[in-house]
Amino acid sequence: MIPYTRLFEPVTIGSIEMKNRFAMAPMGPLGLSDNEGAFNQKGMDYYVARAKGGTGLLITGVTFVDNDIEKHAMPHVPCSTHNPVHFVRTGKEMTERIHAWGTKIFLQMSGGFGRVTVPTNMGEYPPVAPSAIPHRWLDKTCRPMEIKEILHIVKMFGEGAYHAKRAGFDGVQIHAVHEGYLLDQFAISFFNHRTDEYGGSLENRLRFARQVVEEIKRTCGQDFPVTLRYSPKSFIKDYKSGALPGEIFEEKGRDLDEGVEAAKLLVQYGYDSLDVDVGSYDSWWWSHPPMYQEKGLYRPYAKLMKDHVGVPIICAGRMDTPKMAEEAIETGMCDVISLGRPLLADPDYVSKLQRGDVESIRPCISCHEGCMGRVQTYSALNCAVNPQTCRERTAAYNPVLKPKKILIVGGGVAGCEAARVLATRGHTPVLIEKSERLGGNLIPGGVPDFKEDDIALVKWYEHQLNHLDVEIQLNTEAAPGTVLSSTYDEVIIATGSRPLTLPLADSSKLFTAEEVLLKKREIGNTLIVVGGGLIGCETALWLAKQGKTITIVEQLDKILAVNGPLCHANSDMLELLIPHNNIEVRTATRITSFENDTALCHTPDGEVKIKCDGIVLAVGYRPERSLFEEIRFKRPGVHVIGDARRVKNIMYAIWDAFEVANGL
C-alpha cells in the first residue's frame, strides 16, 4: 500500500494533469541563468533532479519578461524575451528531460519588483512603482509608471509566455498579485494612488493583472494554463512595518474581504489556479516563513480561497509534514501541496514519501541560511543542509577507486555529514563521540519548540548512519596517543566548539546557554542574557515564553549584528518578537561585574545596576581543536572541519564536511 494515497492522486490545472498533488514552489533561480537569459546547466540539473525525485509539477523561480522599464543585469535570473532563440533551444532541452519523468513544469514570469527591487540589482536607475511611494529598502521615492510602460510590459508577458510554450513549458505562473511585487503594488490602494484607469476601484487596480492573463491567452491559446501567485492578505501596518502572528493592527495592505473579492475577479479574468500565500516585503516573515512561524500557516487562507473560487488552489508555507499535507487535501483546504525549501533540502522528498520511507527525507530546518540568506547576500540559491542543491553536477558524489578506513572524531553535524558522505561513496568511516549521543550543538539548539527541525535533522543523521552501517562509538574520548597509534588512512577532526565565558565575580549564578537549554541547572526567574546574537535572542525568546523576566545585554549597537548571512525574514521577525514578548534589550552595554544578585553594566550613559537571579552567557563559541593541534604534524592525512576549523553556523559545518568527505 502506498501511504498518504490522497497526495498521489492525479489533479488537473487547466488543460494539464499532474501525476500527483505535489508542486515545487517557485524559488528565485539566482545563479541558474546564463548571460543570455536562459537556464544554464546548473539550472537544468537542479530542476531535473526534482522531477526525478517524483514531484508532479515544477514551478520555476521568478523570471523577468522586461529589461527596459526595470533594468536587470545579466546574468541575474532567466528572461524568455532577452534572446528568444537561445531560451527556446535550451529550455526545450530542460523540459524534455523533465517530461521524461512524467513531471510538468510552469515558467514563473514577473513584470518587475517595483518598490521592492533589490538595491544591488537596481544600479543607477530610479525604481518604478504605480505611484510616487517610498522604496522598501532605500531612502528613495519611486517613479510612477507611464501607461505606455504598463502596456509594454503586458505585451512582453505575451511574448515571454509564447517563447515558454515553444520551449516546452506546460504553462506559466504570473508573479504576481502577491508579496508586494509590482503587480501587487498596482492592486493595493495603499501603494496605488493613481487617478487613471489603473487606479481607484478594485477593478481598475487589477487591470494590469487582467491585461496580462488576457494577453497570454490571446497569444498562447485559451487552453494554455496561466496560474497566479496570490496573497489574499498583506499584514502591512505601514511602510516597512509588518504585523506579527496574533497581533491586533489596522491592515494597510489587502485585507481578507478585498482578498476574496479580488480572487473572484482574477479567476473571472482567466487565471486557471491560485497559488496562495500571505504577506508582503513589509512583513517578509509571512511570505518567507522562518521557524518562528507555525507549520502550514497558509492553510486557512488557502481554504478561504477554496471556498470562494472554482479553480485549483495551491498551498505552500511549511507544508512538509505529510500528515498535515494529506489532511489539507482531505478537508478541502487546497488541491495541491507546494513544497519550496523542503525540495531544496531533499529533491527526492516525494518519491521517498511514496515508498513510505519518511525517515530518510532530509528535513528543512527553516533557517534560510542557504537559500534566502545567500540569495540576498550573494545572489546564489543553495541549501544549508544539502550542499548539492544547485550544484547537482559539480557536487555529485565522487566514486571511490580505493576504499579507505577513516576516523572521524566528533559526532556533531559536521562529523555526521562527513561519515554519511564517506560511507555513501564506499569508504569505511568510524565515528567517535565523547558524549552519549550524536548531534553536538544541535541538541541544545533544538530545545525551543520553534527549533524542532534541528532535532529532526539529528534523527535523520542517526537514521542515515545506521542505514549505511557506519560504526559509531559513543561515550568514547579520542586521546592523541590512540589516534596516532591507529592504522586509519585518514583522520577527520570534527570536535566542534565550546562556549565562551566571562570572568565575573559570582560564577555560581553564571550559566551557559547550553546549560540553560538542557536544564542542567536551576536558573531562577529574572535573568540577564549576555549576547544579542542568534543564540542569545532565541534563548531569551524561549525563556520569556516560559514566563521568565529577561533582559538582553549586547555590547554592539544592535542585536543580531553577527552570524550572517541572516535572511531578513528571520532576523526581522526575531527582532520584533523580542519586545513583543516583553524582553528588554540594552545595546552598547557591557557587564563589568556580577555579585549579590546585581549586575553592574557599563553603558554610554554611565554605570547601571540590574537585579537578577542569574546570568545566561551567549557570547559565542571558541573552536575546540586541541586534539587537532596535538596530532596535526605527527601524522599525515589529518583534516579539521566545522566549528573546530572556524566557528560559523550549521550550513558551513555541513558544507565543510561534505567538501572534505567528498574529496578524500
N, C-alpha and C positions, 0 to 999 in steps of 0.2 A: 504493500500500500504506500502510495506517495503521501507524505504528511502535508498538512496545510493545503488540501486539494483545491480550495476555493481560489488560492493565489495562483494556481496553474491552469485556470480556465482561460480559454481564448476570450478576447474582448475587442470590440470594434471602435475605432475612432474614424469618423468619416467613412472613407471608402476602403480603409486598410484594416486588416485583422492582425492583432498581436497574438503571439503564441501563448503568452501568459500575462498576468496583471502587474508585471514589474517594468518600470521605466527607469532609465538612468536620468537623474535630474541634471539640468544644464548647469555647468560649472565653467567659469571663464577659461578658455583654452590658451592661457598665456604660455608662450614657448612652443606652441604646437602649430605655428604658421610659418610659411617661408616668406621670402622677400616679395613675392608676387601675390600674396593674399590667399594662397591655397594651404590646405593641411600638409604639413611636412611629414617625413617618415615617422617621427616620434608621435605625431598626432594620429596617423593611420594605425600604428601599432597599439596605441592607447585605446582607441575606440574598438578595434577588432578584438582586443583582449576581453573587453566587457561583453561583446557579442558571443565570443567563445565561452564565456562564463555563464551564459544562459539568459541574460537579460532580454526581455521581449521587445523593448523599444529604447533606443538611444536618442537622447536629445542633446545635441552638441552644446557646448558653451557658446556665449554670445559671439556673433559675427556681425560686422558692420556692412551696411549697404551703401553708405555715402562717406566720401572723404573730402568733400568740398565745403559743405556748410560747417561741419565739425571735423577738424583735422585729426587724423590718427596716423601715427608714424608706422611705417612698415619696416620689419615685421612686428606686428602687435598682436592682433587676432585675425583670423581669416576674413576675407572680404570677397564675396562672389561676384562683385561688379568691377573689381580693380583690373583683373586680367581674366576675363571670362573663359577664354580658350584653355588657359592653364588650369583654372579652377575646375572646369568640367573634366578635363583629361585626368587630373589627379584625384578629383572627387569620385569619378567613376571607378577608379581602381579601389578606393576605400570602400565604397558602398557595395561593390561586387563581393568583396571579401566578407563584409558584414552580412550580406544576404545569404551567403553560403551557410551560415549558422542559423538561418531561419529568423533572424532579427531584423526589425525595421529601424529606420533612422530618420529623424527630423533635423533640419538645419534651423538653429535658432538665429533669428535676424533682428538687428536693432537699428532704430533710426537715430540713435545717439544717446548720450548721457545727459546733455544739458547742464544744469546747475550742479550735478554730482560728478562731472568729469574729473578723473584722477589728475591732480596737478602735474605729475611727471609726464603725462601724455598730452597735455594741453599746449605746451610751448608758449609762444607769444600771442596766440590768437585769443581774443576775448571769448569767454564761454557764452553759449547761446541758451535761450530759455523761451517760454511763451511770453514772459514779461520781464521787466527790469526788477529782478528779485535777487536776493543775496546768494552767492555761491556757497555750496556746502562746506568746502574745505578752506577756501581762500577769502581774504577780505576784499572781495570784488563784487561788483554788480553785473549781472548777466545782461547780454544784449538781446532785446526782443527779436524773435524771428519774423522775417517778412513772409507774406503769403506765398510769394513765388518760391521761397526756400522750402516751405512746407510741401508744396506741390512737387518740387524737385525730389524731395525725399520719398514721397508717395510713389512717384514714377520709378525710383531706384528700388523700392521694395518689389515692385512688379518684375523688374529686370532681374533682381537678385534671386527671386523665387523661381523664375524661368530657368536660370542657369542651374539652380539647385535641382530642379526637376530633371533637366538634361543630364546632370551628374549622377542621377540615380537615387537622390533623396526621396523618401516616400511621402514627405510632407514638410511643412515648416512650422516653427513656433515663433510668434511675434513677441519681442522683448521690449517692452510691452507696457500694459497698464498695471504696472506693479513696481514696488520698491522705490518709487520716486524718480525713475528714469524719464527721459524726455517725453514720451507719450503719456506717462503718468502725470507729469507736470502740467501738460495740457488738460488732462482730465480732472484735476483737482483745483477747486476755486481758490484755495489758499495760495497757489502758485500762479494761477492763470487769471490775470486782471484785464484781459483783452476785451475790447468792445466791438470787434468784428465778428464774422461768422464762426470763428474758432473760440469765442469766449462767451461768458454769460450763462445760458442754460446748460443743463447737463448734456443735452443732445449736441449743442454746439461744442462743448468741451470734449466730447467724444468723436467729433467729426474727423479729426486726424486719424484715430484708430479705425473708424468706419471706412475712410477712403483707402487705408492700407489694405484691409481684407478684400474690399471690392476690386481694387487694382490687381491683387494677386489672383483672385478668382477669374477676373477678366482675362488675365494673361495666361494662366496655367490651367483653367477649366474649373468648373464648379465641383468636380469630384476630387480635386487636389486638396488634401487636408490642410487646414490652417488652424492651428491651435493658438491659445493666448495665455501667457503667463499673467496671472491676475491676482491683485491684492484687494480684497473687499474692505480692509481696514488698514489705516496707516499708522496709528499710535503716535501721532505728532502732537506735541504740546506747544511747540513754537519752532521757529527756525533753529536748527541744530540742537533740538531738545526733544527727546522721546520719553515715553512713559514706560514704567516697569510693570510686570505682571501684577494684577490686583490693585494697581494704583488708580485712584479716582482723579480724573482730569477732563478737561474740555478738549475734544478732538478737533484739531485744526485742519487735519487732512480729510481723508474719506472715512465717514462713519458707516456703520453697518447698514443703516437704512438706505443710504445712497449706494452702498456697495451692492445691495440686492438689485436696486433699480438699474444701476449701470450694467450689471451682469446680464439682466434680461435684454437690455438694448444691444449689448455686444453680441449675444447669441443671435438675436434677430438680424443683426448686420451680416452674419455669415460665419462666425467663428465656430469651429467644429468641436472644440473642447476647451475647458478652462483648467489651467494648471495653477492650483490655488496655494497661495501663501499669504502672509500678512506682513506689515511693517514698511519701513522706508529707510533711506540713508540717514534720516534724522533720528531713527530708532532702529539702528542697524542690527541690534541683537534679536530682533524679531525675524528679519529677513535671513540672517545667518546665525541660527540659534547656537550659542555655546552651551557648555554643560550646565550652566546655571538656569537654563530653560528646561521645562519638563519635556519628556519624550512625547512625540505625537501631538505637539502643541497646535498644529493647524487643523486637527480633526474637526473641531466644532465649526470652523469657518468653511471647511470643505462640505460638511453636512448642510450648512445653510445654503450653499450654492446648489447642492444636490437637490434640495427641497424646492428650489425656485426656477431652475433651468433644466432643459431636457437634453443636454449634451453630456458626454462622459466627463467626470471630474477626476483630475489627477491630484494626489495629495502627497506632499513631501513633509519635511520637518521632523527629523529624528525618528523615522518610522522603521528603525532597524530591528525592532522586537517582533519576531514572526507572529506570535500570538496576537499582539496588538494589531498588526497589519491585517491578519485574517478577520479579526473582529470588525475592523473598519469596513471591510468588504461585506461581511455578513449582515451588518447592521445598517447598510446603506449610507455610510458616511462618504464613500467615494467609490470609484470604479477601478482606479489604477493606483498602485503604491509606487511612489517615486523615491528612489534611493540616490543620494548625492555622495556625500563623504563616505558612507559605507562601501560604495563601489570603488572609491579611491583606496580604501583600506584593503578590500578583498574583491578583485574583479570576478571571482568565482562564487560570490555570495549566493546567487540564485541557483546555480547547479548544485552547490553543496546543500542548500536547503531542500531542494527537490529530492535528493537522495537520502535525506534525513540525517545528514552529517553536520548538525548545527554546531557542535563543539569545535569543529575545525574552521569555522568562519572567524577570520581575524576581525576583532571589533574596532570600530572607530571610537576614539576617546573624546571627540568633540573639542579638541584642543585648538584647532585652526592654525597650528604652527606650520604644518607642511603645505596647507592649501591656501587659505586666505592670508595668513601671515606672510608667506613667501610671494603671493600674488601682489599684495600691496607694497611690499618692500623690494622685491627683485623681479617682478613681472614674470614669475615662473610658478606654474602649478605643479605641486608634488604632494606627498603624503608623509606625515610624521612616522606612522607605524609601518608603512610599506615603501621601502626605498626604491622599489622597482616601478612605482607609479610614474607614468610619463617618461620612463626610461626602460620600457619593456625589452627593447632590443639590446641596448648598451649595457644594461644591468642584469641581463639574463644569467642564470646560474652557469658558471664555468665548469665544464666537465673535468673530472679528476682523472689524470693519467697515471698517477702513482699515489694511492691512498696513504695518508699519514695518520699517526696517532698523536692527538693534540690535547694538551692540558689547558683547561680554562679555569682560572682562579677567580671566583666571584659569580654569584647567581642572581645578580640584578638583571635589569633589562638588557644591558649590553652583553653580559655573559650568556644569557639565554638566547639572544639573537645570534651570537657567534656560534653557539652549539647547534642551533637549528640549521643554519646555513651550511655549516661544515658537514653535518650528517646528511643533509639533503643532497649535497654534492658527492657524497661517498666516502668522506673521511671518517675517522673514528674519534670523536671528541669525548673527553672525560671532564665532567664539570664538578668542581669542588666548591662548596659553600659553607661558611663557618656557622651560619645560623640554622634554625630548624626548618626553614622553608625558602623557596625561591621568591624573587620579586624585588628585593632591595628596597629602594626608596619609594617604589610604587605601593608598598604595603601601608606605611603611614599616610602617604599621599592620597590613597584611595579610601580613606576612612570617611570623609564627609559624604553625605548621601549624593551630592551632585557630582562626585568623582567615582561613581560606581563602575564606570567603564575602565578605570585604571585597574581595578581588581579583576574585571573580565579579561583584560589583556594578560595579567599574570596567569589566570586559569588557562587561557589559550596557549601560552608558552608551556605550561605544565603538560597540557594535552599533546602538543606537538612533540615535545621531547620524549614523552612516553611512547607515542606512536612511532618515533624514529629510533627507539631503543637506545637512547643516549644514557650512558652510565652517569648517575648523579650521586655524589657523596655529600650528604648534609651533615651538619654538626662536625665539620672537619676543617681544621685550621691548616693552611698550607705554609709550612715552615720553609725558610730558604734552603736549608740543608736537604730537605726532602725533595724539593723541586730540582735542585742542582744534581742530585744523585739519580734522578729518574731517567728513563730512557725515551721520553717523549720527543717526537721530531720537532715540535714547535710548542711554545708556551704563550698563552694569551692572558695578560693580567687585566682583569675587569673588577678590581676591588672597590670601585665606586668612590665615595667621598664621605666625609664626616662633618657634622655641624660645627660651625664656628661658635665660640662662646665669648662672653665679655667678663673682664676681671672686676666684678662688683663685690661689695663687702659681704652681703648676706647671701651666700651661694646656696643655702638650704631652700630658698624660695625662688631659685633660678631654674627654669625648665627649658629644654629644647622643644621646638615644635613637634619633633618626632615623639618625645616622651609624652607630650600632651595628647597628641592624636591617638597614640596607642594606649592611653590611660594607664601609664606606668606609675604615675604619682598623683597624689591629691593636690589640687591646684587652687582651690578657693573659688570665689565668685566675682571678684573685682580684679581684673588683670590688665597689665600693660603688655602689648605685643610689640617687641622691638624689631623693626624691619617692615617696611611697607612694600616689599616686592610681592611676587605672586604667591609664594608660600605664606608669607605673613598675612596678606589680605585674605586668602582663602581660609587660613586657620582662624583668623579673627571672625570671619563670617560664620564659620561652623560653631565657634564658641558663643557668639551672640545669639544664634538660633536656639541655643540651649538655655537662654535666659541670663547669661552672664554679662556683666558690665565690662566693656572692652574699650581700651584706648590704644590706638596705633601710634607709635613714635617712630618717625622716619627722619634720618639725617639729611636726606636730599630734599629738594624743594617741592617734590611731588611724589605721590605713591605710584607704583607700577612703572617706574622710570627705567628699570633694567629688565633682564630676562626676555629680550625680544628675539625674533620679531613677534610681537603680540598683535593679533588681529584686533582692530578697533571694536568689532562686535563683542569680543571677550573683555577687553580691558575697559571699554566704556561702560558695559553693563556692570562689571565687578566694581568699578569706581563709584557707580551710582548706588549699588547695593550696600556699600559701606555706610553712608549716612542714613539710607532707608532703614537699616537695621540698628539705628541708634549707636553706631560705633563712632567714637570721637577720633579725629585724626589731628595729630600735631606734626607738621612737616618742619624741615630746617631745625630739628630738635635732636639733641643728643643727651642720653642718660650718662651722668658722670658718677653717680653712686646710688646704692640702694641699701638701706638699713632701717630697722624699726618700722617696717611696712611702709616706707616712704622712699619714693624715687626722686632724686634731685636731677633736674633736667636743665640743660643749657639751651636757651632759645635766643633768637635775635633781639628779643625784648628784655633779656636778663634771665636770672635763675627762677625756676618754677618748681614747686614741690607737688607731687602727685601721690596720693594714698592708694595703696593696692595690696592685694593678698599675695601677689607674686608676679614674676616677670617671665614672659614666654619669649625665648630668643629665636628669631627667624632672620638672622643676619648673614645668611649664606652658608656655603659649604667649602671645604678645602679638600683637594684631591687626596685620596688615601693611596699613596704609591710607594710606601716603604718597602714592600716586597719587590716591586719593580726596581727600585734604586739599588737594592741589595744584590740582585742577580743579573742586572742588565748587561754588565761587562764580563760576567763569569761564564756565560754560555751563549751560543748563537741561537737565533730564532726566537727572541723574546719580543713580544708586542704588547703595547699598552693601549687600551681603548676606553671609551666612555668617560665618566667623571674622573676616573683615575688619570686619564690623559689631560682633560680640561673640563671643569665643571660648566655645563651648559643646561640642556634640557633633555627630555625623553627623546625627542626627534634625533638630536645629534648622537645620543648614546646608541640608538638603533642604527643610524646611518654609519657611524664609525664601525660598529661591529659587522655590519653587512659588507662594507668595503674590504675590511681586512679578511674576514672569513671567506669571502668570495674570491679573494686573490691568492690565498695560500694553496 
